[in-house]
């Protein structure tokens, strides 16, 4: 007796979950977003490898009043080595 009741409840829960999922899909496709889209993110370019990245997530170094943005500490270190080599030649 309880086996049928448990099976019935499990089936009802699964049907309810499927219904919520499908109505969410249909609602997401047919309605406009509530929040207006934001403007694009301002990207900067890594001078070492050329990668474009978000200014807020970049590793930064200021040299001679100019800010440089890097995708990683490795690119920043390569830039530092290149700056030292260039200043050693001059």
C-alpha positions, 0 to 999 in steps of 0.5 A: 500500500505505501509503495504505491503512495511513495511512487505516486508522490515521486511521480508528482514531484518529477512532473512538477519539476518538469513543469517548472523547467518547461515554463521557465524555458518558455518564459525566458524565450518569450519575455524581455529581460527586466534589467536593461543591457549594460554598455560594453566593458572597456578592454585594454591590451597587454603590451607583451602578448597582445591579449585584450583584457578587462581593465579591472582584472589586469595586473598594472604597472606605472612607468614614467606616468603611463599605466601598463596593463598585463594579463598575468604576472609572467607578462609583467615580469617579461615587460620589466626584463625588456625595460631593463634591457632597453635601458641598459643599451641606451 
